Amino acid sequence: MSQGKPDPQGYLLAAQRLGVAPSQALVIEDAPAGIHAGRAAGATVLAVATSHAAQELSDADFVVQNLEQVQVHRQDGHLVLRGKALDVSG
């Protein structure tokens, strides 16, 4: 891999090696550059506000304070995320 984040190359390569479409992937990030990389790859992005303020992570699809607030369930062959998203509207 020649480029770092926010270049999506790392996430695209990971999806390829896992044999999944990036649009079917979930990226978990804690920094704006990683969020931009995940979104540019076409993945859904869950941001965790551990190293940056929630407002700095607002480009993610979802923002949570920590992963303890996220539950993952399998439903009809798909993974479903449930949790308490933070308000990042400002």
C-alpha positions in Angstrom: 0.0 0.0 0.0 1.6 3.3 -1.1 -0.9 5.8 0.2 -2.1 6.4 3.8 -5.4 7.8 5.0 -7.4 9.7 3.8 -6.7 7.7 0.6 -9.2 4.8 0.4 -6.6 2.3 -0.9 -6.2 0.5 2.4 -9.9 -0.1 2.8 -10.4 -1.1 -0.8 -7.6 -3.6 -0.5 -9.0 -5.0 2.7 -12.4 -5.5 1.1 -10.9 -7.2 -1.9 -8.9 -9.6 0.3 -12.0 -10.4 2.3 -14.0 -10.9 -0.9 -16.7 -8.4 -0.1 -17.8 -5.2 -1.9 -16.8 -2.1 -0.1 -20.4 -1.1 0.0 -21.0 -4.1 2.2 -18.3 -3.2 4.7 -18.4 -1.4 8.0 -15.4 0.8 8.8 -14.8 1.7 12.4 -12.7 4.9 12.8 -11.8 7.5 15.4 -10.2 10.2 13.2 -11.4 12.4 10.4 -8.8 11.1 7.9 -10.0 7.5 8.5 -13.6 8.5 8.1 -12.8 10.2 4.7 -10.9 7.1 3.6 -13.8 4.8 4.5 -16.4 6.9 2.8 -14.2 7.3 -0.3 -14.0 3.5 -0.4 -17.8 3.3 -0.4 -18.1 1.8 3.0 -20.4 2.6 5.9 -18.5 4.4 8.6 -19.0 4.2 12.3 -17.0 6.8 14.2 -16.0 6.4 17.8 -15.4 9.7 19.7 -12.4 8.5 21.7 -9.5 10.6 20.2 -11.5 13.4 18.6 -14.6 15.4 19.6 -17.9 14.0 18.1 -18.4 17.2 16.0 -15.0 16.5 14.3 -16.3 13.1 13.2 -19.6 14.4 11.7 -18.7 13.1 8.2 -19.2 9.5 9.5 -22.6 7.7 9.0 -22.9 7.2 12.7 -20.9 8.5 15.7 -20.9 6.9 19.2 -19.0 7.7 22.3 -17.6 4.2 22.6 -18.2 0.7 21.3 -20.0 -0.3 24.4 -23.0 1.7 23.0 -23.2 -0.5 19.9 -25.0 -3.8 19.6 -24.6 -6.0 16.6 -27.4 -8.5 15.7 -27.8 -10.9 12.8 -31.2 -10.5 11.0 -32.2 -12.2 7.8 -28.5 -13.0 7.0 -27.4 -9.4 7.6 -25.7 -7.7 10.4 -27.8 -4.9 12.1 -26.2 -2.3 14.3 -28.1 -0.7 17.1 -26.9 1.9 19.5 -27.1 5.4 20.8 -25.6 7.8 18.2 -24.3 11.1 19.3 -25.8 14.4 18.1 -23.1 16.0 15.9 -25.2 18.7 14.4 -23.3 21.3 16.3 
